[in-house]
């Protein structure tokens, strides 16, 4: 499946999830929704000292986005991971040539611990696959759901959404992807060779399973402060600004938002793919 195909199929569901959040804002923040705060002092915005470097960085990012969208249609196809590497390499090259920053410091600031964690997750999932654990779990799901794609998709959406509230979504998808594949094969929904050929060859009848996994893993992380890296970063920013957000405070707002978003995505999957 190409980047543009993915956007075309899943973006409407994401837009609906955002609309659901906007609709909840007046209800979730009712005490302050109509409060008018006094005007604060004008904040001076610092001037850009090196606009040429900014333009070069924006050009590199723009090229990366274009490769994401059209890279697979080139005579020598460029997959999204390769596009990301090209974009990051260009940005590092700009930083090095312009001496904007030290490349070593930038590489030092990368969260290598998280990357190593994801590598270990890949290794663990590969080991579970080789030892037959994934196959047995897939057969169990086949016995539990049969070939009822509707029931399996809705339960996957809900179950993965709950797990994603406490497990990082990338690691969760890595662990669940072979399980969903094995279930589709074990239930007789698709032949094993079809999945090995790539997502572009997967029958539309089993796409709801994979899209339910994507929506559940992405939206479920909104429930807790630890459910997604962006939540942790936002919480840290608020703490540095003197407005620390506790886990329970975030949970009070996160659970209703996540529940509504999962319900909206379930409706979208039902209407679009089932």
N, C-alpha and C positions, 0 to 999 in steps of 0.2 A: 504494500500500500504506500503510495507516495505521500509526501507532506501535504500537497494540495488536496488529495482525496481525504486524508485524515481531517483537515480543516473543514472540508465541505460536509462531512458526515457528522462530526462531533461539535463543531462550533455553535450551531443553533442550540444544542442542549446547554452549552456553557453560557450562552447569552441568556437563556431562560433562567438559569441558576442565578445569574447576576441580577436579573429583574426581580427574582424572588427575594433576594437580600434587600434590594431597594424598597420593595413593598413592606418589608418587615421593620425598616428603620423607624418610622413614626410610632410603631407599637413598642419596639424594644427600648427606644430612647425617649419615651413619652415625656418624662419629667423635664427634659432639656430641649425637646424638639422645637418648641416655640420661644425659647428663651433668647433674648437679645442681649448680647454682651457689649460693654462699652468699647468704643474704638481704641485700639492700642496704638502705640507710637509707630510711626512709619519705619519699616525695616529697610535698611539700605542694602541693596543687592550688590555684591562685589563685582567689579568689572572682570571680564575675561582677558587675561594678560597675553595669552598666546592663541588667538583665534585660528591661526593656520593649523595648529596641532589639533584643535577641536574639530575642524573640518576634516582633517585626515582620519581621525578616529571615527567620526560619523560616516565617512565614506567606507571604512573597513566594516563597520557594523551593517551598513546598507548592503554591501556586497555579500556579507554572510547571510542576511535575510533573503536576498535574491537567490542565493545558492540553495537555501532551505526550500524555497518555493519551486525553482526551476532547475536545480542542479541535476535531478534525476532524468531530465529530458535532454541533457547535453549529449553530444556524440560519445564522450567519455563520461558516463554518469558519475555524479558526485552525491553520495548519500548524506543525510543530515549529520551523522557524526563527523564525517570528513569536512563538511561545511563549517561545523563548529571549531574544528582544529585549525582550519584555514583562517577563520576570523580571529581566533585568539592569537595565532602566530603573527598575523599582520599587526594586531594591536601591540604585542610585545615588541615587534620590530620598530614600530613608530615610537614607542617609549624609549627604546635603546638609541635610535638615531637622533631623536630630539633631546635626549637626556632629561626627559620629563620626570623620570623617577629611576630608581635602581631596579633592574629586572630581577636581581637576586632577592631583593626585599619583597617584590610582588609575588614571586614563586614561594617565598617563605610564608606569606600570608594566606596561601591556599590551605583549605581545610583538608590536609592530607589524612587525618584520622578518619574523617567521614568517607573519603575515597577508599581507604584501606578497608573500612567496614563494609562498603558495598562490594569490594573485590572478594572479601571473605564470604559474603552472602552468595555471590555467584558461585564460588567454589562449593559451598554447602549445598546449594540447590543442585549443582551438577552431580555431587556425590549421591544425593537422595535419588536423582534420576537414574544414575548408573546402578545403584543397588536395588532398584525396583520399588522403592517406597512411594514415589510419585505415581507409578503405575497402579499400585494397590489402592492408593487414595482416589485416583481417578475411577477405578472400578467401583469403589464404594459409592462415589457420587453418582455413577451410572445406575447402581442398584437403588439409590435413594430417590433420584429424580427421574430415572428412566430416560426417555427421549423427549420429555416435556421441556422444551427450550424456554417457554414462558416462565414456568415455575423456577427453573434453574437460574435464569437471568435475574429475576427479581430477588431471589435468595442470595445470589452472588453479590448483587448490588448492596443489599442490606448488610450481609455478613462482612464483606470487605470494607464497607463504610464504617462499621463498628470497629474492626481491627485497625483501620487506618487512623483512628483517633488516638491510638497509643503506639503504633508502629510507623516509622517513616515510610511514606508512600512509595518511594523508589524501591526500597528493600522489599516491601510487601508485594509490589507488582512482579519483581524478579522471582519471588517465591511462588506466587499464584499462577503465573503464566503457564509453566509446564503442567500444572495441575488442571487448569482449564482445558489445555490442549488434550491432555490424556482423557479427561471426561468426555470431550467431543468425540474422540476416537472410540473409547470404550462403550459409549452409548450408541454407536453406529451412525452418528450424525455426519461424519466425514471420514474419508479414508486416510490412513497415516501418511501416505505419500503426498497428499494434497497440502497438509500442514508444513511438510518439509520444503515444499516448493515456494513458500512465502505467502504473506497475507494477501497479495493480489490474486491468489488462486483459491482463497477460502470461499466456500459457498455463502451466499447472503443469509442462508438460514441459520448459520451459527455465529454470525457477526454480533448479534445481541449479547452473547456470552462475553466476548472480549470487550465490547463497549461498556457493558455493565461493570466489568472489572475496572476499566479506566475511570468511569464516573465515581464508583465507590471509593477507589483509592485516592482520587483527587479531592472529592468533596468531603469525605469522612475526616480528613485532617483538620477541617475547620472547627471541629467540636471542642478540642482541648488546646491548651497553650503549648503542649508538646507534640501535637499532631502533625505539625509541618515546620520546616525550617524557617519559613517566613513568619510564622507566629512567634517563634523564639526570638528572632531578630527584632520584630516589632515590640515585643515585651521588653527587650533590653533597651531599646530606644526610649520607651516610656519610663523605664526605671532611671535612666541617666537624666531624664528631664524632670525627675522628682514626682512622677505619677505612676508608681509601680502597680502593675496589674497582677493580682493573685490568681492562682490556678482556679479557685472556685468562682471568682468573679468572671473570668473568661468563660468558664463552663456554663455559667448562667445565661450568657448570650450565645455561646457557641452551639449548644445542643439544639435550641429551637431553629437556628439558622441552618444547621446541618440537616435536621429532620425535614425541613421544608425543601431544601435543595435536593436531597435524595428522592423525595416524593416527586418533585418536578422532573428530575432526570429519569425516574422510572416511567412517568407518563410519556416523556419524549421517546424513550426507547420503545415503549409499547406502540405508540402511534407511528414511529418512523421505521421500525425494523420488524415488528411482530405482526 
